[in-house]
C-alpha cells in the first residue's frame, strides 16, 4: 500500500484506511494504541480533572470515528488524532470563554499548593503546572510539551500571537522560580 506522499503506509495508516471503510476491529486497534496518549493530553488540558479528561477522551475517539474519512495520511495518524483532541478540548474552553491571562490574575492571587509535598520531581512539576493560570498553563503545555508554534496556539485558543508569547515567557519564569 502506498501513502499519499509516496511512502509505504505505516501500521496506523493501514488501520485508519480499514476503519474508514467500516472495519470496527481496525478502529479498536487504533483506540488501544492511542488511548493512553490521548487521555494524558486531555488530563493536562483539563487541569488534572480526570473525570472530565475521561469524557473528552471518549469524545475524541467518537469524533475520530466520525471523521476518519477526512484522514488523508499526509501526517501520521497520531498527529491527526492529537490535533483532533486539542481542538476538541480547547474548543470547549473557547465556547465557555474561560481564558485567564496573566493580566487577569495578580501573582499574589495565583493558586497556592494545598497538598502535602509528594516525593519526586514529577510531583513537583505537576504541582507547579497546577499553580499556573489556565491560559498560561495551556500555552506552556502546547508549546513546550506538544510542540505547537505560537501561530498554531493562537489559532487554537483564540488569543493573539503576542499574548501566546507573553504567556509562555511568564509561565517559564514562574516555573523556573517555583522549581528552584
C-alpha positions in Angstrom: 0.0 0.0 0.0 1.2 3.5 -0.8 0.7 6.6 1.3 -0.2 9.9 -0.2 3.4 11.1 -0.1 4.5 8.0 -2.0 6.0 6.3 1.1 5.0 2.8 2.4 1.9 3.2 4.6 2.6 2.6 8.3 0.5 0.3 10.5 -1.6 3.2 11.9 -2.4 4.5 8.4 -3.3 1.0 7.2 -5.6 0.6 10.3 -7.1 4.1 9.6 -7.9 3.2 6.0 -9.5 -0.1 7.1 -11.5 1.7 9.8 -12.7 4.4 7.4 -14.0 1.6 5.2 -16.1 0.4 8.2 -13.8 -2.1 9.9 -14.6 -1.7 13.6 -11.8 -4.0 14.7 -9.3 -1.8 12.9 -10.6 1.2 14.8 -10.5 -0.8 18.1 -6.8 -1.4 17.4 -6.2 2.3 16.8 -8.1 3.1 20.0 -6.0 0.7 22.0 -2.7 2.0 20.5 -3.5 5.7 21.2 -6.0 5.9 24.1 -3.2 6.4 26.7 -1.6 9.3 25.0 -4.9 11.0 24.2 -6.1 10.6 27.8 -2.8 12.0 29.1 -3.1 15.0 26.9 -6.8 15.5 28.0 -5.8 15.3 31.7 -3.1 18.0 31.1 -5.5 20.3 29.2 -8.3 19.7 31.9 -6.1 20.8 34.8 -5.9 17.3 36.1 -9.7 16.7 36.2 -9.7 13.0 35.4 -13.4 12.7 35.1 -13.6 15.5 32.5 -10.5 14.1 30.8 -12.1 10.7 30.5 -15.2 12.2 28.9 -13.0 14.2 26.5 -11.0 11.1 25.6 -14.2 9.2 24.7 -15.4 12.3 22.7 -12.1 12.4 20.8 -12.5 8.8 19.7 -16.1 9.3 18.7 -15.1 12.3 16.7 -12.2 10.3 15.2 -14.6 7.6 14.1 -16.9 10.2 12.5 -14.0 12.0 10.7 -11.9 9.1 9.6 -12.8 9.7 6.0 -11.0 13.1 6.3 -7.7 11.5 7.4 -5.7 11.6 4.2 -2.4 10.1 5.5 -0.4 13.3 4.9 0.6 13.3 8.5 0.9 10.4 10.9 -2.4 9.2 12.4 -1.1 10.0 15.9 -0.5 13.6 14.8 -4.0 13.9 13.3 -5.6 12.3 16.4 -3.6 14.6 18.7 -4.8 17.7 16.7 -8.3 16.5 17.0 -8.0 16.1 20.8 -6.5 19.6 21.2 -9.2 21.2 19.0 -12.0 19.4 20.9 -10.8 20.3 24.4 -9.8 23.9 23.6 -12.9 24.4 21.5 -15.0 23.9 24.6 -12.8 26.4 26.5 -13.3 28.9 23.7 -17.1 28.4 23.8 -17.2 28.9 27.6 -14.8 31.9 27.4 -12.8 30.7 30.3 -9.4 32.0 29.2 -7.4 33.7 32.0 -4.5 35.8 31.1 -1.7 36.9 33.4 -3.1 40.4 33.5 -6.3 39.0 35.0 -4.7 37.3 38.0 -2.1 39.2 40.1 0.8 37.0 41.3 -0.3 37.0 44.9 -3.7 35.6 43.9 -2.3 32.6 41.9 -3.4 29.3 43.3 -1.2 28.0 46.1 -0.2 24.5 46.9 -2.7 22.8 49.2 -1.5 19.2 49.0 1.4 18.0 51.2 4.7 17.7 49.4 5.0 14.5 47.4 8.2 12.7 46.6 9.9 13.1 43.3 10.5 15.7 40.7 7.4 14.7 38.7 5.1 15.6 41.6 6.9 18.9 41.9 6.5 19.6 38.2 2.8 18.7 38.3 2.1 20.9 41.3 4.0 23.8 39.7 2.0 23.4 36.5 -1.3 23.3 38.5 -0.3 26.7 40.0 -0.2 28.4 36.6 -3.2 30.3 35.4 -5.2 28.2 33.0 -4.3 30.2 29.8 -0.6 30.2 30.7 -0.6 26.5 31.5 -2.3 25.7 28.2 0.2 27.8 26.2 3.1 26.2 28.1 1.8 22.7 27.5 1.0 23.3 23.8 4.3 25.0 23.1 6.9 23.1 25.3 5.3 19.7 25.6 3.2 19.2 22.5 5.4 21.2 20.1 2.9 23.7 18.6 4.1 27.1 17.4 2.7 30.4 18.6 0.6 30.9 15.4 -1.0 27.5 15.9 -1.6 28.2 19.6 -3.2 31.5 18.7 -5.5 29.8 16.2 -6.4 27.0 18.5 -7.1 29.2 21.6 -8.4 32.4 20.0 -5.7 34.6 21.6 -3.2 36.8 19.8 0.2 35.5 18.9 1.8 38.2 21.1 -0.4 37.0 24.0 0.8 33.5 23.5 4.4 34.6 23.5 3.9 36.7 26.7 2.1 33.9 28.5 4.8 31.4 27.6 7.6 33.8 28.8 5.8 34.4 32.1 4.9 30.7 32.6 8.5 29.7 32.1 9.8 32.3 34.5 7.2 31.2 37.2 8.0 27.5 36.7 11.7 28.2 37.0 11.1 30.2 40.2 8.8 27.6 41.7 11.1 24.6 40.8 14.3 26.2 42.0 
